Amino acid sequence: MGGVVLALLGCGQTDYRPVDRLLELPGRVPDASERVRICVQDSGSQAFGARFDGLYALTGLPPELNAPLVTVEAISDQGVLMQWQGLVDQDQAFGEQLDCLAAGEEQEDSGLPPCLPCQSDGRFSSGEGAWVLGLRFSD
């Protein structure tokens, strides 16, 4: 009976799968008022609510995807606030923050292009050999 109660309360055993590859992103962790969108070249995109720990996992990347370009965005109701990019060509890769003008900022003579929303055609897979991409923001 105790196991049933714990399971109903969300304290039951959960299966965890380790990430197959990790993309480290420099800079601040998106805050609770923002969402995070991840676009994987030729595979699709997915949005998440912000997480205080700065850790995200994207499942269902096709097995034939060897070194995808990944774009990550912090977005608000106004639009894209910040962007990062990284080529995930090894177990642990490092991305970089892109220089672009955040939504809502006045266009000054900064010479920066606006942060435009990322897009990626394709669909994530749940088939055999699909892999998991982890993202970690670090200050």
C-alpha positions as CSV (number, residue, x, y, z in Angstrom):
1,M,0.0,0.0,0.0
2,G,2.8,2.4,0.8
3,G,4.3,2.0,-2.7
4,V,0.9,2.9,-4.2
5,V,0.7,6.1,-2.1
6,L,4.2,7.1,-3.0
7,A,3.6,6.5,-6.7
8,L,0.4,8.6,-6.5
9,L,2.3,11.4,-4.8
10,G,5.0,11.4,-7.5
11,C,7.6,9.8,-5.3
12,G,7.7,6.4,-7.1
13,Q,10.7,5.1,-9.0
14,T,11.4,7.0,-12.2
15,D,13.4,5.7,-15.1
16,Y,16.2,8.0,-16.2
17,R,18.2,7.9,-19.4
18,P,21.5,9.6,-19.5
19,V,22.1,12.1,-22.3
20,D,24.1,10.9,-25.3
21,R,25.6,14.3,-26.0
22,L,25.8,17.5,-24.0
23,L,25.9,21.1,-25.2
24,E,27.3,23.6,-22.7
25,L,26.1,27.2,-23.2
26,P,27.8,30.2,-21.6
27,G,25.8,33.0,-19.9
28,R,22.9,33.4,-17.7
29,V,20.2,30.8,-17.1
30,P,16.9,31.9,-18.7
31,D,14.5,33.1,-15.9
32,A,11.0,32.0,-15.0
33,S,9.3,34.6,-17.3
34,E,11.1,33.2,-20.3
35,R,10.8,30.1,-22.4
36,V,13.7,28.2,-24.1
37,R,13.4,27.0,-27.7
38,I,15.8,24.5,-29.2
39,C,16.2,24.1,-32.9
40,V,18.2,21.2,-34.2
41,Q,19.3,21.4,-37.9
42,D,17.2,19.2,-40.1
43,S,15.4,17.6,-37.1
44,G,12.9,19.9,-35.6
45,S,12.4,22.3,-32.8
46,Q,10.9,22.2,-29.3
47,A,10.1,24.9,-26.7
48,F,10.3,24.4,-22.9
49,G,9.4,26.5,-19.9
50,A,12.5,28.0,-18.1
51,R,14.1,25.8,-15.5
52,F,16.0,27.2,-12.6
53,D,18.7,24.7,-12.8
54,G,19.5,25.5,-16.4
55,L,19.3,21.8,-17.5
56,Y,17.3,20.6,-20.5
57,A,17.0,17.3,-22.3
58,L,15.8,16.9,-25.9
59,T,14.9,13.4,-26.9
60,G,14.3,11.7,-30.2
61,L,17.2,12.9,-32.3
62,P,17.6,10.6,-35.3
63,P,20.5,8.1,-35.2
64,E,21.9,9.3,-38.5
65,L,22.3,12.8,-37.2
66,N,26.1,13.0,-36.6
67,A,27.0,16.7,-36.0
68,P,23.9,18.9,-35.9
69,L,24.0,22.6,-35.6
70,V,21.9,23.5,-32.6
71,T,20.4,26.9,-32.0
72,V,19.0,27.7,-28.5
73,E,16.9,30.8,-27.7
74,A,15.6,32.5,-24.6
75,I,12.2,33.9,-25.6
76,S,9.5,36.1,-24.0
77,D,6.2,37.4,-25.2
78,Q,8.1,40.2,-27.0
79,G,10.2,37.8,-29.0
80,V,13.8,36.4,-28.9
81,L,15.9,37.8,-26.1
82,M,19.1,35.8,-26.5
83,Q,20.5,33.1,-28.8
84,W,23.3,30.6,-28.6
85,Q,24.6,28.2,-31.2
86,G,26.8,25.1,-31.1
87,L,27.9,22.3,-33.3
88,V,27.3,19.0,-31.5
89,D,30.1,16.9,-33.0
90,Q,31.3,15.1,-29.9
91,D,30.0,13.8,-26.5
92,Q,30.5,17.2,-24.9
93,A,30.4,20.3,-27.1
94,F,30.5,24.0,-26.3
95,G,28.2,26.6,-27.8
96,E,28.6,30.4,-28.0
97,Q,26.2,33.3,-27.4
98,L,25.4,35.1,-30.6
99,D,25.6,38.8,-30.9
100,C,22.1,40.0,-31.9
101,L,19.7,42.7,-30.8
102,A,17.1,41.4,-28.4
103,A,13.4,41.9,-28.9
104,G,12.2,45.1,-27.4
105,E,15.6,46.8,-27.6
106,E,15.8,50.0,-29.5
107,Q,17.6,49.8,-32.8
108,E,20.6,52.0,-32.3
109,D,23.7,52.3,-34.4
110,S,25.0,49.1,-32.8
111,G,25.3,47.3,-36.1
112,L,23.8,44.2,-34.6
113,P,21.2,42.2,-36.5
114,P,17.9,41.5,-34.7
115,C,17.6,38.1,-32.9
116,L,15.3,36.2,-35.3
117,P,13.4,33.1,-34.2
118,C,15.1,29.8,-35.2
119,Q,13.3,27.3,-37.4
120,S,14.0,23.7,-38.3
121,D,12.1,21.4,-40.5
122,G,11.8,17.8,-39.6
123,R,10.5,15.7,-36.8
124,F,12.0,14.1,-33.8
125,S,11.9,10.3,-33.7
126,S,11.1,7.8,-31.0
127,G,12.5,5.0,-33.1
128,E,15.4,2.6,-32.7
129,G,18.7,4.4,-32.1
130,A,17.2,7.8,-31.3
131,W,19.5,9.8,-29.0
132,V,19.2,12.4,-26.3
133,L,20.8,15.9,-26.3
134,G,21.4,17.6,-23.0
135,L,21.8,21.3,-22.7
136,R,23.4,23.0,-19.7
137,F,23.6,26.8,-19.1
138,S,26.5,27.9,-17.0
139,D,27.2,31.4,-15.7
